[in-house]
Each structure stands twice: as structure tokens, then as C-alpha cells.
Amino acid sequence: MSTTSIRLDQALVEKTSIMAKAFSRTTPKQIEHWAKIGEMMEDNPDLPYEFVKQAIIAQAEKEAGKLEEYTFG
């Protein structure tokens, strides 16, 4: 993974730092998280935030091998 330095508003960095601590993330990971959500919301403007949040959780569960196959009937 490559990195790039960017300039961000100090108020945004401070808010991000607080949220990152609350969710046990680093500040850069919190920014990545918000960017991921923002991208999903812009790509799918008709979806509610809660649906997008649950989709992110489901993807993480899948990657962790915590999902079971559902059988219809």
C-alpha cells in the first residue's frame, strides 16, 4: 500500500482523532473509513446510511469467515 501526504483542515483532523479513539482506530484509518462510507453513499444515493453500514459490517464478517451459507426452504 502506498501512502500520500495531503493537507487537511485542522478541525477535521481533531474531530477525526476523537472519533478514531472512540472506535479504536488510528486517525488515518478513521479517514479511510469515512472516505469508504462517503464513496458508497455517493455511488448509491438512494440507500440509507444504516444499510451501507450493515453492508460494511457484512463484508468484514465475510472476510473474517464468520458467515454461514443460507439454505432456502
Beta strands, then each sheet from edge to edge (+ up, - down):
end
